[in-house]
Amino acid sequence: MSSLHSALVALTGVCFAVFVAAWVAGAVYFGVKSEAGPLGWLRGLRRTLPRRALLIAGALVFSTLIGHSRGFWHDLQFWQPEIAIVGGLLVVASTALLLWARWVLGTMWADVPMVQEHHELRTDGPYGLVRHPIYTGLLGLVAGAMLACGFGVWTAVLLVAVPWLLRRVQVEDRLMAGRFGASYDTYRARVPALLPRLRSHGAAPGV
C-alpha cells in the first residue's frame, strides 16, 4: 500500500509541476504573440500587479496558517487505495483539461479576471463543455490530490479553493456579459459554468 501511496503522491507532484511550468511558459509565449506585443504584455503585467500581489499574499498567509496547524490536518489523514486510484485518475484528467483550455484560450488568458483589449469569446473545445474549464481543471486537480494523497492538508486547500473559484466565476461572468452582451447570455444559457451537463440520448441539440 505504501508504494502505491508514494507513487500517487509523486504523480500528483508531477502533474502540479507540469501545470505550473505550462502556465509560466504559456504566459510568456502568448504574451509575446499577443496583438499588444511584448511591451503591451509587460504593461498589462504592471497594471494587474496589485491584484496579483494580493493573491500571492493570500497564498502566503494560507501556507503559514497551515504550517502552524499541521498536526490538526494530519489527524484528518485518510487513505484508501480504491479512492486514491480514482483521485490519481482525476489529477491526470484535470491536468490534461487545464493544458487544453489554456491552449485554446491563447492570448485571451489573464491571471486575474479581466477583458482584454481585443478579447474574443471562446466557445470551442473545452469551452463548449463548460464556460470556465480552467477553474474546472483546478478544482479537479485539488480534489484529485486530496483523494490520491489521503485528504489531510488537501482538505484545507479544497475548502479555500471552492469559494475562491466560485467567486471568480461570478466576476468573470459579469465581465463577459458586459463585453459581449446577448451573445454571452445565449452562451451562458447553453453551457454550464463548471460541470459538464449530462445529456440523454434523446435530448435535442443545445438542451
Rosetta silent file (secondary structure, phi, psi, omega in degrees, C-alpha in Angstrom):
SEQUENCE: MSSLHSALVALTGVCFAVFVAAWVAGAVYFGVKSEAGPLGWLRGLRRTLPRRALLIAGALVFSTLIGHSRGFWHDLQFWQPEIAIVGGLLVVASTALLLWARWVLGTMWADVPMVQEHHELRTDGPYGLVRHPIYTGLLGLVAGAMLACGFGVWTAVLLVAVPWLLRRVQVEDRLMAGRFGASYDTYRARVPALLPRLRSHGAAPGV
SCORE:     score description
SCORE:     0.000 S_00000001
   1 L     0.000  -40.326 -177.381    0.000    0.000    0.000 S_00000001
   2 H   -63.203  -35.329  178.956    2.805    2.396    0.893 S_00000001
   3 H   -67.422  -37.887  177.071    4.361    2.014   -2.560 S_00000001
   4 H   -65.647  -42.618  178.784    1.043    2.876   -4.230 S_00000001
   5 H   -60.706  -45.748 -179.995    0.645    5.876   -1.961 S_00000001
   6 H   -62.393  -39.546 -179.662    4.161    7.075   -2.758 S_00000001
   7 H   -65.610  -40.241 -179.124    3.543    6.619   -6.485 S_00000001
   8 H   -71.636  -35.966  175.532    0.305    8.624   -6.365 S_00000001
   9 H   -63.705  -42.995  178.265    1.911   11.391   -4.328 S_00000001
  10 H   -64.133  -41.505  178.006    4.725   11.542   -6.900 S_00000001
  11 H   -60.654  -43.088  178.263    2.184   11.569   -9.758 S_00000001
  12 H   -61.531  -44.174  178.347    0.343   14.437   -8.109 S_00000001
  13 H   -61.515  -41.713  178.921    3.578   16.374   -7.714 S_00000001
  14 H   -63.691  -42.933 -179.330    4.491   15.832  -11.361 S_00000001
  15 H   -64.204  -41.355  177.007    1.058   16.993  -12.530 S_00000001
  16 H   -64.534  -39.900  179.128    1.278   20.158  -10.437 S_00000001
  17 H   -64.340  -41.708  177.546    4.788   20.805  -11.765 S_00000001
  18 H   -62.582  -43.133  179.354    3.584   20.335  -15.363 S_00000001
  19 H   -60.411  -48.590 -178.331    0.681   22.687  -14.697 S_00000001
  20 H   -64.897  -45.709 -179.079    2.907   25.428  -13.240 S_00000001
  21 H   -61.972  -43.414 -179.708    5.577   25.074  -15.950 S_00000001
  22 H   -65.821  -35.979 -179.340    2.982   25.156  -18.739 S_00000001
  23 H   -67.327  -43.886  179.521    1.299   28.206  -17.176 S_00000001
  24 H   -66.079  -47.575  179.935    4.520   30.179  -16.956 S_00000001
  25 H   -62.443  -41.017  179.507    5.622   29.164  -20.451 S_00000001
  26 H   -65.571  -38.810  178.915    2.151   29.871  -21.839 S_00000001
  27 H   -61.787  -42.386  179.977    2.017   33.308  -20.211 S_00000001
  28 H   -70.738  -48.205 -175.935    5.317   34.284  -21.823 S_00000001
  29 H   -61.516  -52.949 -177.290    4.621   32.676  -25.207 S_00000001
  30 H   -73.323  -26.764  175.820    1.093   34.026  -25.686 S_00000001
  31 H   -64.801  -42.673  178.831    2.051   37.346  -24.109 S_00000001
  32 H   -68.116  -34.694 -177.042    4.741   37.874  -26.732 S_00000001
  33 H   -85.040   -6.249 -177.163    2.398   36.744  -29.528 S_00000001
  34 L   -66.361  161.360 -178.723   -0.494   38.939  -28.424 S_00000001
  35 L   -62.305  -27.955  179.115   -1.646   41.856  -30.575 S_00000001
  36 L   -74.662  -17.566  179.759   -0.268   44.266  -27.984 S_00000001
  37 H    78.754  175.440 -177.863    3.208   42.735  -28.398 S_00000001
  38 H   -56.429  -41.572 -178.753    5.839   42.174  -25.688 S_00000001
  39 H   -67.312  -39.629  177.194    5.724   45.779  -24.452 S_00000001
  40 H   -64.966  -37.573  178.454    1.947   45.715  -24.228 S_00000001
  41 H   -64.920  -42.075  178.923    2.109   42.440  -22.347 S_00000001
  42 H   -65.951  -37.742  176.969    4.580   43.905  -19.846 S_00000001
  43 H   -64.384  -37.934  177.528    2.365   46.963  -19.375 S_00000001
  44 H   -64.797  -38.194  176.995   -0.552   44.634  -18.684 S_00000001
  45 H   -62.497  -42.128  178.964    1.500   42.790  -16.078 S_00000001
  46 H   -65.761  -38.131 -177.742    2.305   46.058  -14.337 S_00000001
  47 H   -65.215  -35.010 -178.004   -1.342   47.131  -14.448 S_00000001
  48 L   -97.151    7.535 -177.227   -2.517   43.934  -12.719 S_00000001
  49 H   -57.224  -43.905 -179.445    0.419   43.765  -10.280 S_00000001
  50 H   -58.554  -41.913 -178.819   -1.596   44.895   -7.212 S_00000001
  51 H   -69.738  -37.436  177.790   -4.191   42.155   -7.688 S_00000001
  52 H   -69.333  -36.214  177.472   -1.542   39.508   -8.300 S_00000001
  53 H   -64.410  -38.901  177.857    0.397   40.688   -5.244 S_00000001
  54 H   -64.535  -39.960  178.093   -2.774   40.374   -3.155 S_00000001
  55 H   -63.589  -44.317  179.375   -3.283   36.836   -4.446 S_00000001
  56 H   -64.364  -41.052  178.933    0.309   35.871   -3.610 S_00000001
  57 H   -62.526  -41.253  177.281   -0.010   37.439   -0.151 S_00000001
  58 H   -61.638  -41.026  178.410   -3.177   35.447    0.473 S_00000001
  59 H   -64.617  -37.918  178.754   -1.425   32.236   -0.548 S_00000001
  60 H   -67.277  -41.761  177.491    1.454   33.004    1.818 S_00000001
  61 H   -62.476  -43.915  178.576   -0.908   33.679    4.717 S_00000001
  62 H   -60.122  -45.488  179.820   -2.749   30.440    3.981 S_00000001
  63 H   -61.921  -38.842  179.025    0.518   28.475    3.886 S_00000001
  64 H   -65.131  -43.796  179.060    1.588   29.991    7.199 S_00000001
  65 H   -63.475  -40.543  178.704   -1.696   29.083    8.861 S_00000001
  66 H   -63.978  -41.589  179.425   -1.476   25.549    7.522 S_00000001
  67 H   -61.494  -33.499 -179.306    2.089   25.243    8.789 S_00000001
  68 H   -83.773   -8.866  179.083    1.011   26.245   12.300 S_00000001
  69 L  -125.305   28.303 -175.839   -1.878   23.747   12.340 S_00000001
  70 H   -59.257  -35.624 -179.465   -0.190   20.832   10.604 S_00000001
  71 H   -61.455  -39.885  179.666   -0.990   18.453   13.470 S_00000001
  72 H   -62.694  -45.994 -177.735   -4.722   19.054   13.099 S_00000001
  73 H   -70.697  -28.761  176.662   -4.693   18.331    9.366 S_00000001
  74 H   -64.941  -32.988  178.628   -2.510   15.266    9.932 S_00000001
  75 H   -68.681  -18.721  178.577   -5.263   13.852   12.140 S_00000001
  76 L   -89.373    4.873 -178.873   -7.624   14.101    9.160 S_00000001
  77 E   -64.019  127.459  178.356   -5.409   11.829    7.076 S_00000001
  78 L  -147.898  120.592 -175.824   -7.451    9.043    5.483 S_00000001
  79 L  -133.437  126.214  174.996   -6.174    6.935    2.622 S_00000001
  80 L  -129.255  132.803 -174.049   -7.840    4.023    0.811 S_00000001
  81 H   -57.866  -40.392 -178.139   -6.305    2.538   -2.357 S_00000001
  82 H   -64.126  -44.717  178.733   -9.570    2.406   -4.323 S_00000001
  83 H   -66.176  -39.921 -177.234  -10.354    6.046   -3.565 S_00000001
  84 H   -64.964  -38.140  179.091   -6.732    7.056   -4.152 S_00000001
  85 H   -64.674  -42.100  175.559   -6.630    5.482   -7.617 S_00000001
  86 H   -59.616  -41.807  178.022   -9.762    7.431   -8.593 S_00000001
  87 H   -61.916  -41.511  178.342   -8.029   10.537   -7.277 S_00000001
  88 H   -62.416  -41.622  177.197   -4.937    9.838   -9.350 S_00000001
  89 H   -64.448  -38.228  178.460   -7.022    9.475  -12.499 S_00000001
  90 H   -66.123  -37.915  177.368   -8.805   12.733  -11.669 S_00000001
  91 H   -61.077  -46.840 -178.745   -5.456   14.505  -11.221 S_00000001
  92 H   -65.305  -45.895 -179.213   -4.254   13.366  -14.659 S_00000001
  93 H   -63.412  -40.045 -179.297   -7.564   14.194  -16.367 S_00000001
  94 H   -67.744  -38.207  177.123   -7.719   17.622  -14.722 S_00000001
  95 H   -63.051  -43.213  177.813   -4.152   18.431  -15.758 S_00000001
  96 H   -61.747  -41.338  178.722   -4.984   17.500  -19.346 S_00000001
  97 H   -63.615  -41.565  179.431   -8.095   19.713  -19.211 S_00000001
  98 H   -61.587  -45.245 -179.605   -6.056   22.634  -17.846 S_00000001
  99 H   -66.156  -41.269  178.778   -3.483   22.372  -20.618 S_00000001
 100 H   -62.224  -48.697 -178.165   -6.171   22.027  -23.290 S_00000001
 101 H   -64.882  -38.682 -179.888   -8.158   25.005  -22.008 S_00000001
 102 H   -64.712  -39.995 -179.627   -5.044   27.153  -21.661 S_00000001
 103 H   -67.296  -43.802 -178.697   -4.001   26.420  -25.235 S_00000001
 104 H   -66.068  -38.190 -179.331   -7.458   27.126  -26.672 S_00000001
 105 H   -68.909  -34.733  173.863   -7.753   30.372  -24.715 S_00000001
 106 H    57.536 -127.002 -175.412   -4.372   31.508  -26.035 S_00000001
 107 H   -75.114   -6.278  179.584   -3.775   35.255  -25.855 S_00000001
 108 H   -81.384   -8.766 -176.565   -7.163   35.826  -24.223 S_00000001
 109 L   -75.106  146.110  171.580   -5.926   34.398  -20.909 S_00000001
 110 L  -144.650  149.489 -176.266   -5.124   36.601  -17.913 S_00000001
 111 L   -79.885   -6.881  172.103   -4.102   35.639  -14.393 S_00000001
 112 L  -130.648  151.539 -178.868   -6.758   37.930  -12.928 S_00000001
 113 L   -59.810  120.566  178.774  -10.359   38.375  -14.170 S_00000001
 114 L  -165.754  161.356  175.746  -10.323   40.988  -16.926 S_00000001
 115 L  -106.593  125.010 -178.552  -11.393   41.602  -20.525 S_00000001
 116 L   -72.682  163.081 -178.660   -8.527   42.068  -22.972 S_00000001
 117 L   -60.207  -40.453  179.868   -8.457   44.942  -25.485 S_00000001
 118 L  -113.484   45.805 -172.738   -9.070   42.571  -28.423 S_00000001
 119 L   -67.250  139.348  175.552  -10.964   39.957  -26.450 S_00000001
 120 L  -120.972  142.920  179.419  -12.740   37.174  -28.332 S_00000001
 121 L   -80.550  117.720  178.739  -15.409   34.909  -26.900 S_00000001
 122 L   -91.335  123.765  177.900  -14.159   31.322  -26.880 S_00000001
 123 L  -130.142    7.996 -178.089  -16.908   28.696  -27.231 S_00000001
 124 L  -101.436  174.783  177.744  -14.963   25.864  -28.878 S_00000001
 125 H    56.484 -132.389 -179.013  -13.025   22.930  -27.444 S_00000001
 126 H   -66.129  -20.668  179.390  -13.382   22.694  -23.642 S_00000001
 127 H   -76.747   -5.867  170.822  -15.331   25.962  -23.683 S_00000001
 128 H   -87.979  -12.055  178.659  -18.118   24.091  -25.440 S_00000001
 129 L   -96.475  -46.450  177.303  -18.392   21.795  -22.402 S_00000001
 130 L  -142.011  154.915 -177.597  -18.139   24.339  -19.586 S_00000001
 131 L   -75.376  -25.672 -175.591  -17.720   28.115  -19.541 S_00000001
 132 L  -129.906   65.682 -175.758  -14.766   28.022  -17.157 S_00000001
 133 H   -63.758  -26.224  177.421  -12.767   24.849  -17.904 S_00000001
 134 H   -65.642  -41.387  178.560   -9.623   26.254  -16.262 S_00000001
 135 H   -70.799  -35.625  174.204  -11.476   26.550  -12.967 S_00000001
 136 H   -60.124  -44.055  179.019  -12.995   23.113  -13.500 S_00000001
 137 H   -64.233  -40.284  179.158   -9.480   21.761  -14.011 S_00000001
 138 H   -64.584  -43.950  177.870   -8.151   23.494  -10.903 S_00000001
 139 H   -63.166  -42.321  178.525  -10.961   22.115   -8.749 S_00000001
 140 H   -64.615  -37.808  179.921  -10.451   18.651  -10.212 S_00000001
 141 H   -64.703  -45.291 -179.995   -6.705   18.864   -9.626 S_00000001
 142 H   -69.382  -44.215  179.240   -7.111   19.800   -5.955 S_00000001
 143 H   -63.688  -40.911  177.536   -9.930   17.303   -5.349 S_00000001
 144 H   -64.105  -40.496  177.707   -7.940   14.560   -7.068 S_00000001
 145 H   -62.774  -39.387  178.320   -4.864   15.398   -4.991 S_00000001
 146 H   -61.037  -45.017 -179.667   -6.967   15.178   -1.839 S_00000001
 147 H   -70.530  -40.957 -175.724   -8.229   11.705   -2.761 S_00000001
 148 H   -72.271  -35.725 -173.892   -4.886   10.446   -4.059 S_00000001
 149 H   -96.812   -6.433  175.069   -2.753   11.726   -1.179 S_00000001
 150 L    99.770   38.900  176.035   -5.108   10.916    1.678 S_00000001
 151 E    60.674 -113.738  178.852   -7.112   14.060    2.484 S_00000001
 152 L    58.101 -131.158 -174.932   -5.180   15.837    5.288 S_00000001
 153 H   -65.713  -24.572  178.542   -3.960   19.292    4.298 S_00000001
 154 H   -64.593  -24.193  175.173   -5.517   18.965    0.839 S_00000001
 155 H   -62.335  -42.399  178.303   -8.904   19.214    2.566 S_00000001
 156 H   -64.850  -41.066  179.277   -7.990   22.737    3.665 S_00000001
 157 H   -61.002  -43.522 -179.613   -6.827   23.622    0.155 S_00000001
 158 H   -66.354  -39.918 -179.830  -10.132   22.448   -1.313 S_00000001
 159 H   -62.519  -31.526  177.669  -12.162   24.333    1.318 S_00000001
 160 H   -83.906  -38.434 -175.099  -10.395   27.551    0.321 S_00000001
 161 H   -66.741  -38.381 -174.785  -10.306   26.865   -3.430 S_00000001
 162 H   -61.430  -56.796 -179.767  -14.041   26.225   -3.860 S_00000001
 163 H   -65.093  -33.245  179.657  -15.393   29.616   -2.669 S_00000001
 164 H   -64.175  -45.424 -179.030  -12.472   31.483   -4.273 S_00000001
 165 H   -71.292  -36.490  177.092  -13.080   29.915   -7.686 S_00000001
 166 H   -63.553  -36.719  176.652  -16.864   30.305   -7.437 S_00000001
 167 H   -65.267  -42.087  178.678  -16.323   33.996   -6.753 S_00000001
 168 H   -64.850  -34.880  175.767  -14.067   34.296   -9.791 S_00000001
 169 H   -60.185  -45.863  179.694  -16.736   32.578  -11.914 S_00000001
 170 H   -61.866  -44.630 -178.917  -19.246   35.245  -10.864 S_00000001
 171 H   -63.474  -45.755 -177.820  -16.808   38.075  -11.576 S_00000001
 172 H   -68.467  -38.177  177.210  -15.822   36.718  -14.994 S_00000001
 173 H   -60.642  -41.017  179.634  -19.424   36.019  -16.000 S_00000001
 174 H   -66.279  -41.893  178.732  -20.288   39.620  -15.169 S_00000001
 175 H   -63.841  -45.164 -177.623  -17.301   40.964  -17.125 S_00000001
 176 H   -68.731  -36.625  177.407  -18.015   38.797  -20.162 S_00000001
 177 H   -65.420  -37.682  177.686  -21.721   39.650  -20.136 S_00000001
 178 H   -67.468  -31.444 -177.687  -20.811   43.333  -20.088 S_00000001
 179 H   -83.707  -41.855 -171.952  -18.423   42.870  -23.012 S_00000001
 180 H  -109.561   -5.994  173.093  -20.402   40.504  -25.264 S_00000001
 181 L    58.285 -127.133 -173.202  -23.996   41.185  -24.194 S_00000001
 182 H   -62.844  -33.941 -179.361  -26.687   38.952  -25.677 S_00000001
 183 H   -64.681  -36.041  177.580  -24.219   36.539  -27.291 S_00000001
 184 H   -74.533  -34.703  176.617  -22.741   35.735  -23.881 S_00000001
 185 H   -61.051  -40.741  177.351  -26.209   35.423  -22.341 S_00000001
 186 H   -65.080  -43.895  178.129  -27.030   32.828  -25.001 S_00000001
 187 H   -61.947  -43.331 -178.874  -23.746   31.035  -24.388 S_00000001
 188 H   -65.875  -34.776  178.344  -24.309   31.069  -20.614 S_00000001
 189 H   -70.492  -28.441 -176.286  -27.799   29.631  -21.028 S_00000001
 190 H   -89.756  -34.103 -172.849  -26.455   26.829  -23.218 S_00000001
 191 L  -117.640  127.099  179.533  -23.195   25.918  -21.439 S_00000001
 192 L   -68.340  165.098 -174.376  -22.877   25.290  -17.662 S_00000001
 193 L   -73.237  -52.809 -170.826  -20.242   27.083  -15.613 S_00000001
 194 L  -125.994  -35.246 -176.609  -18.088   24.296  -14.160 S_00000001
 195 L  -109.606  125.876  179.923  -19.623   20.841  -14.513 S_00000001
 196 L   -56.993  141.787 -179.838  -20.497   19.435  -17.968 S_00000001
 197 L   -80.508  128.194  176.997  -24.196   18.887  -18.439 S_00000001
 198 L   -78.423  127.096 -177.114  -25.177   15.243  -18.805 S_00000001
 199 L  -113.302  135.901  174.930  -27.356   14.816  -21.860 S_00000001
 200 L   -76.154  158.761 -177.649  -29.704   11.958  -22.544 S_00000001
 201 L   -61.522  -26.662 -176.958  -29.528   10.268  -25.917 S_00000001
 202 L   -92.612    2.135 -176.368  -32.924   11.689  -26.819 S_00000001
 203 L   -72.862  144.662  177.756  -32.110   15.281  -25.934 S_00000001
 204 L   -76.609  156.146  178.583  -32.227   17.863  -28.667 S_00000001
 205 L   -57.593  136.486  177.958  -29.057   19.806  -29.510 S_00000001
 206 L    87.188   -3.481 -179.436  -28.393   22.651  -27.083 S_00000001
 207 L   -81.540    0.000    0.000  -30.602   21.130  -24.316 S_00000001
